[in-house]
Amino acid sequence: MRSIALSNGVEMPGMGLGVFLAGGRGATENAVAWALEAGYRLIDTAAVYGNEGEVGAGIRRSGVPRADVFVTTKVWNEDIRAGRTRQAALASLSRLGLDYVDLLLLHWPTTGKEEAWGALEELYQEGVTRAIGVSNFHLHHLDDLAATARVSPMFDQVESHPVMTNQALVDALHARGIAVGAWSPLGGPRVNLLGHPALQAVARRYGKTVPQVILRWDIQRQVIAVPKSSKRERIVSNFQVDGFELDGDDMALISSLDLGLRVGPDPENFNF
């Protein structure tokens, strides 16, 4: 799997495993171990997911050297608002059982984000994290940070999938030198992308599955996707996105499916 260089030179794998709502006790540990065995090297978690401990256990169980695994976690809104960003980040490290994370994000652009960003800058300078960024931030949220920031965000993870491409934001972030990630890249239960006739037709042309085609579309857009699954066969299948390339017509076709249909909260209007 190719990687993308963040603005500070840190190489981030081009696709990873997401573990939001990964399942009951032990499911996250299994998913992480299976993913690393299959060749994944990026694991994306968050404090609010409540499974950082299992992520750490899965990494250790896999036997893959720590230095070869790129771990992302996120500071939750309550801690951002309460001015507890530093304490929350260190608690995440403790739960993960790690000395450092590779990427630390502010989870949502909530009240207190400017102060929280300052705490992330300090953690970055101390080597607690190799890179820092944000999640669900729009351009004006980034502008709010810029007023006091000494270090620019290196990454922004946003909702992006074929019926909500968010392409204007993706392009604007790239123009600012910010790497872009996609959560819920396969759309989730609210939209049946796997049954979408146009996506099924594209998949048949390449002899691939619909998820593989969508994830390949992300790769060719320079978007780092973190599909979630707790099923071993699906985890392995999702990672099989090398060895083929979508042509320009099929890239455009997938992008044309955009309906602006969100499956998650709007960063301009959320209440948690």
KOLNUSE-869032 format. One record per residue (C-alpha): residue number from 1; residue in one letter; z, y, x. Coordinates in pm, whole numbers. Layout:
residues N
NUM;A;Z;Y;X $
...
This chain:
residues 272
1;M;0;0;0 $
2;R;-106;335;144 $
3;S;148;615;175 $
4;I;151;988;109 $
5;A;296;1231;363 $
6;L;551;1471;218 $
7;S;547;1828;344 $
8;N;809;1748;610 $
9;G;603;1457;744 $
10;V;806;1178;585 $
11;E;575;901;462 $
12;M;635;794;101 $
13;P;480;472;-31 $
14;G;198;534;-277 $
15;M;349;320;-553 $
16;G;691;177;-627 $
17;L;921;8;-874 $
18;G;1108;209;-1136 $
19;V;1435;68;-1269 $
20;F;1513;283;-1574 $
21;L;1649;50;-1847 $
22;A;1558;-247;-1630 $
23;G;1766;-485;-1841 $
24;G;2109;-647;-1860 $
25;R;2348;-741;-1584 $
26;G;2163;-878;-1283 $
27;A;1818;-778;-1410 $
28;T;1785;-478;-1180 $
29;E;1899;-672;-874 $
30;N;1642;-942;-951 $
31;A;1363;-690;-1013 $
32;V;1430;-509;-685 $
33;A;1447;-830;-483 $
34;W;1128;-964;-643 $
35;A;947;-634;-590 $
36;L;1036;-617;-222 $
37;E;930;-980;-180 $
38;A;595;-890;-341 $
39;G;538;-606;-95 $
40;Y;678;-300;-269 $
41;R;855;-60;-38 $
42;L;957;217;-283 $
43;I;1244;178;-530 $
44;D;1312;462;-776 $
45;T;1654;485;-942 $
46;A;1896;754;-1064 $
47;A;2267;801;-1114 $
48;V;2229;812;-1492 $
49;Y;2052;473;-1498 $
50;G;2384;312;-1411 $
51;N;2226;54;-1181 $
52;E;2242;199;-830 $
53;G;2482;-78;-728 $
54;E;2232;-343;-837 $
55;V;1952;-162;-653 $
56;G;2154;-181;-332 $
57;A;2233;-546;-393 $
58;G;1866;-623;-451 $
59;I;1767;-452;-127 $
60;R;2026;-648;71 $
61;R;1931;-975;-100 $
62;S;1562;-923;-18 $
63;G;1623;-930;357 $
64;V;1377;-644;406 $
65;P;1513;-408;674 $
66;R;1668;-93;530 $
67;A;1438;126;738 $
68;D;1136;-30;564 $
69;V;1253;52;210 $
70;F;1206;399;62 $
71;V;1489;468;-185 $
72;T;1478;754;-435 $
73;T;1772;856;-653 $
74;K;1852;1156;-869 $
75;V;2146;1386;-946 $
76;W;2227;1393;-1317 $
77;N;2241;1705;-1533 $
78;E;2616;1703;-1595 $
79;D;2681;1711;-1222 $
80;I;2422;1985;-1170 $
81;R;2580;2201;-1441 $
82;A;2934;2137;-1312 $
83;G;2847;2226;-952 $
84;R;2912;1868;-838 $
85;T;2575;1797;-678 $
86;R;2715;1716;-336 $
87;Q;2987;1488;-471 $
88;A;2738;1317;-704 $
89;A;2492;1250;-422 $
90;L;2762;1099;-201 $
91;A;2879;886;-493 $
92;S;2523;759;-535 $
93;L;2515;659;-168 $
94;S;2842;472;-213 $
95;R;2714;284;-517 $
96;L;2389;200;-337 $
97;G;2581;87;-31 $
98;L;2355;298;192 $
99;D;2414;550;469 $
100;Y;2127;767;349 $
101;V;1855;785;85 $
102;D;1494;867;153 $
103;L;1445;1110;-135 $
104;L;1706;1292;-343 $
105;L;1599;1471;-661 $
106;L;1744;1704;-922 $
107;H;1678;1503;-1239 $
108;W;1604;1787;-1485 $
109;P;1571;2168;-1461 $
110;T;1908;2236;-1620 $
111;T;2150;2527;-1586 $
112;G;2284;2550;-1231 $
113;K;1970;2414;-1069 $
114;E;1955;2694;-811 $
115;E;2305;2622;-680 $
116;A;2233;2250;-694 $
117;W;1919;2300;-486 $
118;G;2129;2472;-221 $
119;A;2352;2163;-211 $
120;L;2045;1941;-168 $
121;E;1930;2160;121 $
122;E;2266;2107;293 $
123;L;2253;1730;238 $
124;Y;1901;1728;381 $
125;Q;2010;1919;691 $
126;E;2298;1674;737 $
127;G;2067;1371;721 $
128;V;2216;1234;400 $
129;T;1860;1230;265 $
130;R;1526;1230;447 $
131;A;1357;1448;184 $
132;I;1448;1650;-125 $
133;G;1270;1731;-446 $
134;V;1290;1763;-820 $
135;S;1200;1579;-1138 $
136;N;1058;1724;-1461 $
137;F;1023;2074;-1315 $
138;H;745;2302;-1433 $
139;L;606;2579;-1215 $
140;H;840;2848;-1346 $
141;H;1138;2620;-1274 $
142;L;1015;2590;-916 $
143;D;978;2968;-903 $
144;D;1344;2998;-1006 $
145;L;1443;2784;-707 $
146;A;1215;2979;-472 $
147;A;1418;3296;-522 $
148;T;1702;3155;-309 $
149;A;1562;2836;-152 $
150;R;1538;2793;224 $
151;V;1350;2464;191 $
152;S;1072;2411;-61 $
153;P;1076;2101;-281 $
154;M;874;1822;-126 $
155;F;821;1619;-444 $
156;D;816;1659;-821 $
157;Q;827;1357;-1054 $
158;V;679;1432;-1397 $
159;E;560;1247;-1704 $
160;S;197;1144;-1652 $
161;H;-12;867;-1807 $
162;P;-357;845;-1968 $
163;V;-259;1003;-2301 $
164;M;-44;1270;-2128 $
165;T;-216;1325;-1794 $
166;N;-32;1652;-1719 $
167;Q;-327;1711;-1487 $
168;A;-299;2090;-1478 $
169;L;58;2059;-1350 $
170;V;-38;1781;-1108 $
171;D;-315;1999;-963 $
172;A;-90;2304;-939 $
173;L;180;2106;-758 $
174;H;-72;1966;-513 $
175;A;-199;2320;-451 $
176;R;158;2417;-354 $
177;G;182;2126;-110 $
178;I;423;1934;-333 $
179;A;373;1558;-367 $
180;V;360;1435;-725 $
181;G;512;1128;-886 $
182;A;464;986;-1235 $
183;W;738;831;-1442 $
184;S;643;609;-1736 $
185;P;292;571;-1586 $
186;L;203;294;-1833 $
187;G;312;500;-2133 $
188;G;607;298;-2253 $
189;P;672;150;-2600 $
190;R;572;462;-2795 $
191;V;204;429;-2701 $
192;N;13;102;-2678 $
193;L;-192;173;-2368 $
194;L;-226;-197;-2292 $
195;G;-411;-239;-2621 $
196;H;-626;72;-2585 $
197;P;-993;-34;-2631 $
198;A;-1131;207;-2369 $
199;L;-878;96;-2108 $
200;Q;-942;-267;-2190 $
201;A;-1315;-209;-2139 $
202;V;-1256;-50;-1799 $
203;A;-1026;-336;-1700 $
204;R;-1291;-593;-1795 $
205;R;-1552;-418;-1582 $
206;Y;-1335;-459;-1273 $
207;G;-1182;-794;-1359 $
208;K;-836;-636;-1362 $
209;T;-552;-583;-1608 $
210;V;-503;-255;-1795 $
211;P;-184;-174;-1596 $
212;Q;-371;-234;-1268 $
213;V;-649;1;-1377 $
214;I;-402;273;-1482 $
215;L;-208;243;-1158 $
216;R;-531;256;-958 $
217;W;-621;574;-1148 $
218;D;-288;719;-1035 $
219;I;-347;619;-674 $
220;Q;-688;785;-673 $
221;R;-531;1102;-822 $
222;Q;-279;1106;-536 $
223;V;3;1045;-786 $
224;I;290;813;-689 $
225;A;362;589;-987 $
226;V;679;384;-1040 $
227;P;605;130;-1316 $
228;K;905;-54;-1453 $
229;S;934;-423;-1527 $
230;S;1204;-687;-1520 $
231;K;951;-972;-1533 $
232;R;862;-1123;-1198 $
233;E;500;-1196;-1285 $
234;R;443;-842;-1415 $
235;I;607;-689;-1107 $
236;V;373;-890;-884 $
237;S;67;-815;-1096 $
238;N;133;-440;-1108 $
239;F;130;-427;-730 $
240;Q;-215;-584;-700 $
241;V;-403;-254;-706 $
242;D;-572;-264;-366 $
243;G;-915;-411;-301 $
244;F;-1099;-218;-572 $
245;E;-1175;143;-654 $
246;L;-1254;310;-984 $
247;D;-1584;497;-982 $
248;G;-1608;860;-1083 $
249;D;-1720;785;-1436 $
250;D;-1426;555;-1503 $
251;M;-1180;800;-1347 $
252;A;-1317;1068;-1582 $
253;L;-1310;831;-1880 $
254;I;-942;751;-1830 $
255;S;-858;1119;-1786 $
256;S;-1050;1202;-2105 $
257;L;-801;996;-2309 $
258;D;-546;1277;-2271 $
259;L;-389;1376;-2603 $
260;G;-94;1572;-2464 $
261;L;123;1299;-2617 $
262;R;465;1289;-2454 $
263;V;671;972;-2458 $
264;G;974;1149;-2310 $
265;P;1156;1481;-2354 $
266;D;981;1812;-2295 $
267;P;1125;1990;-1988 $
268;E;1098;2314;-2184 $
269;N;1322;2183;-2462 $
270;F;1579;1915;-2388 $
271;N;1943;1893;-2495 $
272;F;2117;1656;-2255 $
